[in-house]
Amino acid sequence: MRIANLAKWAIALGLLGLSFLNASWIAPSPKGGLQLVAAHSEDKARCPTLEGVRRALIDAGGGVMLDADASGPCLSAKTALEQFPRYHFILKVEDAAKVMAIFETLKRPMDERYGFVGDAQAVAAIRAKVPDAWAWTIQSARTCFNEYVKLGWFGLTPATCKGGTILVPLDEKWKVAGWPKRFLARMAAANTRVILTGPGSPADSIPGLTRLEQIPDVPRDFTGMLWLENAALIGPSIRR
């Protein structure tokens, strides 16, 4: 009986320790501010346009995702970067050589203003050229999330997260140890970029927020990126 009681106390103390280890309320306030990313800048024909990018930049306050391989009548990534040199863009990449050629033509560094998301081959090619570039795959960002869900409660940051990106679905944030402030501090220490997405976790796409009712689910002290499917509706409201 005594051994059983000791075991119960050990379990209770262990749970209490884990609670303090992951307590968000005693974590330091994260630095920086909320960053919005508009997932689209297309017109009704699903074709990116100059006006669409301009509108998305206004709605999101500075961040837009672009298809780097857009062609034909659609707005090219090169033109968008020319027209809006001071803004942040995340480029969807299939042909890494084409993207790197755009930056060489513009004589512009692939610096912190830009993100590059694509398959493993494209990401590897970009990192080989620019080791500090923010280049990542959706699959690696989801792997980071899944492994943090397992290890984060013990105060551990998975190796797959370090120097990378994590996608946190809005409907699964309850799984995240130390959410939000303790978690953000751990990701900052690991140089990991945090993106809060809409519900769901498809393997090949990033869902964004679509409804105003989702805004209260975003913590006031969240300082990562927020992915918006409907930037025109949500962007202006969440920045008030």
C-alpha positions, 0 to 999 in steps of 0.5 A: 500500500505504501509503494502504491501511495508513493507511486501516486504522489510521484505521478502527481508531482510529475504532472504538476512539474509538467504543468509548470514546465509548459505554463504559458502564463509565466512565460515571457511575452513574445517579441514582435507582432502578428503577421498576416499572409494572404493566401490569394491575390487572384481575380474571379478567373483564379488568375493573379493580377496586379490589382489583386496583389495590391488589394491583398497587400492592403488587406493583409498588411504586407504579406502575400503568397504568389505562384512563382510559376504563373504564366500566360495572362496571369501576373508573374512573380517577377512583375509583382516583386518589381512593383512591390519591392518592400513587401513580404511574399511567400513564393510557391516554387516548382522550378527553383532555377526559375525563381533564382533567375528572377532574383538575379535579374532583379539584382535582389537578395533572397532575404528575410522578406521572402519565403519559398515553399515547394517540394523537397528538391526545389527547397534543397536547390534554393538552400544550396544557393542561399543557405539562409533562405527561408525555404521549406516544404509543407510536409516538413512543417507538418512533421515538425508539428506532429513531433512537437505534439509528442515531445513538447510536453517534456520541454523538448523541441524536435530536431525537425523543427530547428531552423524550419517552419511549423504549421499549427492548425487552428482546430489543433492548437490545444495539442500544443504544449505551452500554447501560446507564449511558452511555445512561441519562446521555444520556437524562437529559440529554435529559429523556427517560424510559426504559421497558424492556419485554418482548420485541417492539415492536408498534406499538399496545401495550407488552409487559411482562415475564412470566417470572422468567427475564427478571429477570437481563436487567435490569441492576442499575444500570438506573434507568428504568421496567420494564414488567411484564405479570405484576407479581404474579410478577415485582414481589416477586422483582425488589425483593428 
